[in-house]
């Protein structure tokens, strides 16, 4: 790339580095001193000087809440993709119903990948994408709910709804 394009990209790169909390010049989080708090059986390092007063549901450390939301999102994504692949075997619904659902699951899969990146390495960049990951999950779930209601109300013509696969 020429120097002119590099100069134009520098402000954008600097803006990306200004994620929550202090970061070094590589965009990695600056090491924080963890506060060890007594748990039921050990000392837990669930907070630092920046997250000391933050909590999830009023009683859990904020990191516990973030990890729980991420684990739930990843498990829900795996479950929904698997369930809809098996729904293709249902002979009472049209073939395109589970295909549309799988397409609508794409944002949730992207959001789950953001959580996996956060679990792999906790950096300012990966932490900054967690809000987007949650929004992708909510949007994907809402679109799937609307599609299911529209399909069964307007398109599905049988008197009884058969879900799953195999004989009823």
Secondary structure, 3 states (H helix, E strand, C coil): CCHHHHHHHHHHHHHHHCCCCCECCCCCECCCCEEEEECCCCEEEEEECCCCCCEECCCEEHHHHHHHHHHHHHHHHHHHHHHHHHHCCCCCCCHHHHHHHHHHCHHHHHHHHHHHHHHHCCCHHHHHCHHHHHHHHHHHHHHHHHHHHHHHHHHCCCCCCCCCCCCC
